[in-house]
Amino acid sequence: MLIPATAAVSAPRTVIDPMDARVLYLSRADVEAVGLSMGTLIDLLERAFHEKGEGHVEMPPKPGIHTQPDAFIHAMPAWIPAMEASGIKWVSGYPANQSLGLPYISGLLILNDPATGIPTAIMDCTWITAYRTGGATALAARYLARADSETAGILACGVQGRTNLIALAEVFPLRRVYAFDTVPEVQERFVRDMSERLGIEIVGVTEPRAAVEPCDIVVTSGPILLHPHPAIQTGWVRPGTFASAVDFDSYWQAGALAEFDKVATDDRAQFDYYREHGYFGQTPVPYADLGEIVTGRKPGRERDDERTMAINLGLALEDIAVAPEIVRRAIEHGIGTWLPL
Ligand SMILES: NC(=O)c1ccc[n+]([C@@H]2O[C@H](COP(=O)([O-])OP(=O)(O)OC[C@H]3O[C@@H](n4cnc5c(N)ncnc54)[C@H](O)[C@@H]3O)[C@@H](O)[C@H]2O)c1
């Protein structure tokens, strides 16, 4: 029998009778039905990055396999003792899926009981990947953007464009958003849906430059490409802007990257790992990672006119920090399917 957790962020506890071992399976719809708020999610991420900054998180750089050009399937394990959270995400990213009507990102996440290692829950990871990545942008922005930021540019209006904007709107008094996507119908849908959802003026633009120059915050969330054709040029980013590159350096020319006063990442080891694998050839060496910034070991924004950037690669600790809370709420509300191990 599985004993449900009572603590705020812990996963269901371990199995007592091995013959009666069960895991909770949460489909994509189940995870969505839990309805975890972006505000709670950002708080969980902040706690996880604080633990990372204190050196209390075990999280090896993600290994992967690559069955198609520019595609990946990554293994992302993490252990966060203070949150009693341990598990792994097995996630794929396939840029060509859009033309097949399939999602770019898909995969599964498994939580393990930290005391016994026994799996306690399996869930679809689409929601968590989409929302924790937006949440990580907002967390980085909390430290690196101007608190009065009110204009944002979203370059690529897919899943990440949406969740990054939802998260930013949670933290900043956004008044106007400029949206650009290479597919006009996707852009139009984004403008319609997001202005309705957030009550913010959203303006569709036909050139990337128009979603960069007028903005306090810029998010690039297009495909990650090993050999990109970056659009954002020197001189487009005005002083005081914060940028979040969710798509590595794919959108940024070397000269534009060199204009930033501070470039941070979420994890130096993973940044170095990707550099060794051919990415970030012209990106400045990050001055800090998000754990160092959250714990105050490294400064965030220090002046209003600084140009700052976060290159969040996406970390297992983000998924594993959020998943136990989804499981806890699912159990509380009777959501999901119990399966025999
Ligand atoms: N860093 C992280 O933690 C993290 C996590 C998840 C996804 N990602 C990355 O985020 C990116 C977007 O993922 P998604 O799930 O939103 O995919 P998606 O397919 O939902 O959206 C991608 C969008 O990009 C648009 N696009 C393609 N080229 C473009 C260009 N040059 N300019 C503007 N728009 C363009 C497409 O039309 C599409 O709307 C991917 O590169 C993915 O690998 C990063």
The ligand as an SDF file (V2000), in Angstrom:
LIG
                    3D

 44 48  0  0  0  0  0  0  0  0999 V2000
   15.6200   25.8660  -22.3250 N   0  0  0  0  0  0  0  0  0  0  0  0
   14.6630   25.0890  -21.9170 C   0  0  0  0  0  0  0  0  0  0  0  0
   14.5190   24.7690  -20.7440 O   0  0  0  0  0  0  0  0  0  0  0  0
   13.6680   24.5890  -22.9110 C   0  0  0  0  0  0  0  0  0  0  0  0
   12.6010   23.7780  -22.4960 C   0  0  0  0  0  0  0  0  0  0  0  0
   11.6420   23.3940  -23.4500 C   0  0  0  0  0  0  0  0  0  0  0  0
   11.7950   23.7870  -24.7700 C   0  0  0  0  0  0  0  0  0  0  0  0
   12.8920   24.5320  -25.1210 N   0  0  0  0  0  0  0  0  0  0  0  0
   13.0850   24.9670  -26.4810 C   0  0  0  0  0  0  0  0  0  0  0  0
   12.1300   25.9830  -26.7510 O   0  0  0  0  0  0  0  0  0  0  0  0
   11.9290   26.0330  -28.1500 C   0  0  0  0  0  0  0  0  0  0  0  0
   10.4560   26.1180  -28.4630 C   0  0  0  0  0  0  0  0  0  0  0  0
    9.8020   24.9570  -27.9900 O   0  0  0  0  0  0  0  0  0  0  0  0
    8.2100   24.8610  -28.0940 P   0  0  0  0  0  0  0  0  0  0  0  0
    7.7980   23.7040  -27.2820 O   0  0  0  0  0  0  0  0  0  0  0  0
    7.6460   26.2020  -27.8200 O   0  0  0  0  0  0  0  0  0  0  0  0
    8.0370   24.5360  -29.6470 O   0  0  0  0  0  0  0  0  0  0  0  0
    6.7840   24.8960  -30.5930 P   0  0  0  0  0  0  0  0  0  0  0  0
    6.9150   24.0190  -31.7840 O   0  0  0  0  0  0  0  0  0  0  0  0
    5.5220   24.8720  -29.8060 O   0  0  0  0  0  0  0  0  0  0  0  0
    7.0690   26.3980  -31.0050 O   0  0  0  0  0  0  0  0  0  0  0  0
    8.1240   26.7740  -31.8350 C   0  0  0  0  0  0  0  0  0  0  0  0
    7.6260   27.9630  -32.6450 C   0  0  0  0  0  0  0  0  0  0  0  0
    8.7420   28.5640  -33.2950 O   0  0  0  0  0  0  0  0  0  0  0  0
    8.2600   29.1020  -34.5210 C   0  0  0  0  0  0  0  0  0  0  0  0
    9.4470   29.4520  -35.2940 N   0  0  0  0  0  0  0  0  0  0  0  0
   10.2890   28.6530  -35.9780 C   0  0  0  0  0  0  0  0  0  0  0  0
   11.3240   29.3650  -36.4400 N   0  0  0  0  0  0  0  0  0  0  0  0
   11.1210   30.6450  -36.0320 C   0  0  0  0  0  0  0  0  0  0  0  0
   11.8250   31.8590  -36.2060 C   0  0  0  0  0  0  0  0  0  0  0  0
   12.9810   31.9130  -36.8580 N   0  0  0  0  0  0  0  0  0  0  0  0
   11.3030   32.9910  -35.6630 N   0  0  0  0  0  0  0  0  0  0  0  0
   10.1280   32.9730  -34.9990 C   0  0  0  0  0  0  0  0  0  0  0  0
    9.4290   31.8520  -34.8260 N   0  0  0  0  0  0  0  0  0  0  0  0
    9.9230   30.7070  -35.3250 C   0  0  0  0  0  0  0  0  0  0  0  0
    7.3510   28.0260  -35.0480 C   0  0  0  0  0  0  0  0  0  0  0  0
    6.4690   28.4930  -36.0290 O   0  0  0  0  0  0  0  0  0  0  0  0
    6.6340   27.6240  -33.7470 C   0  0  0  0  0  0  0  0  0  0  0  0
    5.4600   28.3970  -33.5600 O   0  0  0  0  0  0  0  0  0  0  0  0
   12.6220   24.8020  -28.7120 C   0  0  0  0  0  0  0  0  0  0  0  0
   13.8690   25.2030  -29.2180 O   0  0  0  0  0  0  0  0  0  0  0  0
   12.8020   23.9110  -27.5220 C   0  0  0  0  0  0  0  0  0  0  0  0
   13.8870   23.0170  -27.6560 O   0  0  0  0  0  0  0  0  0  0  0  0
   13.8070   24.9560  -24.2300 C   0  0  0  0  0  0  0  0  0  0  0  0
  1  2  1  0
  2  3  2  0
  2  4  1  0
  4  5  1  0
  4 44  2  0
  5  6  2  0
  6  7  1  0
  7  8  2  0
  8  9  1  0
  8 44  1  0
  9 10  1  0
  9 42  1  0
 10 11  1  0
 11 12  1  0
 11 40  1  0
 12 13  1  0
 13 14  1  0
 14 15  2  0
 14 16  1  0
 14 17  1  0
 17 18  1  0
 18 19  2  0
 18 20  1  0
 18 21  1  0
 21 22  1  0
 22 23  1  0
 23 24  1  0
 23 38  1  0
 24 25  1  0
 25 26  1  0
 25 36  1  0
 26 27  1  0
 26 35  1  0
 27 28  2  0
 28 29  1  0
 29 30  1  0
 29 35  2  0
 30 31  1  0
 30 32  2  0
 32 33  1  0
 33 34  2  0
 34 35  1  0
 36 37  1  0
 36 38  1  0
 38 39  1  0
 40 41  1  0
 40 42  1  0
 42 43  1  0
M  CHG  2   8   1  16  -1
M  END
$$$$
